Amino acid sequence: MTPPTLATLGSLLPAAGAVALLVRTLAQRPSRPARTGPVQMPVERPAAPARRVRPEPAPHPCDTCGTEITGRETTCAGCARAALGASGPGARTTLLHWLVFLAMMTAILGAGYALAP
């Protein structure tokens, strides 16, 4: 055989493997039993009962600042934002976390560079 013939045969190997995989899968799959008798139609289920809608409470004042709000909330959006900002991490803490992260990544990459052949 000549080298171009070998190259052509080598390029057919993936296709032959795919065909063999399909044949094996189809051979392992159980055949469907033949249907006998009438086919049963699916039964329609009754519609789900409607959900009750709870009435919205009347507008009431915010617990913190007295602004009128609706719904079941106890504080207005402005007071909620102010409380979240006061209790959340500050910019200094976030900057410190980023600096520690960058230092650790630099150390890991530097060690990998130093140990690489």
C-alpha positions, 0 to 999 in steps of 0.5 A, spaced: 500 500 500 502 506 498 502 512 503 496 516 500 492 510 501 494 509 508 492 516 509 485 515 506 484 509 510 486 512 517 481 518 515 476 513 515 477 510 522 473 515 526 467 514 521 467 507 522 468 508 529 461 512 529 458 507 525 460 501 530 457 505 536 451 506 533 450 499 531 452 497 538 447 502 541 441 500 536 443 492 538 442 493 545 436 497 545 430 493 547 424 493 541 418 496 542 412 491 543 407 491 538 400 495 540 394 491 540 387 494 542 385 501 542 389 507 544 387 510 550 386 518 550 389 522 555 384 524 560 383 531 561 384 534 568 379 539 571 382 546 572 386 547 578 381 552 583 383 559 583 387 562 588 385 567 593 387 574 593 389 577 600 387 584 600 392 589 600 393 593 607 391 600 607 397 605 606 401 606 613 407 610 615 414 608 615 416 605 622 423 610 621 421 616 618 414 616 617 413 616 610 407 613 607 408 606 604 403 601 601 403 593 602 406 589 607 413 593 608 415 596 615 420 601 612 420 605 606 425 604 600 430 610 603 430 607 610 432 600 607 437 603 603 440 607 609 440 601 613 443 597 608 449 602 607 450 603 614 451 595 616 455 593 610 462 592 609 465 599 607 470 601 601 476 600 605 474 593 607 473 591 600 479 594 597 483 590 602 480 584 600 482 585 593 489 587 595 490 580 599 487 577 593 492 580 588 498 578 592 496 571 593 495 570 585 501 574 584 505 569 589 501 563 586 503 565 579 510 567 581 511 560 584 508 556 578 513 560 573 519 559 578 518 551 578 516 551 571 522 547 567 
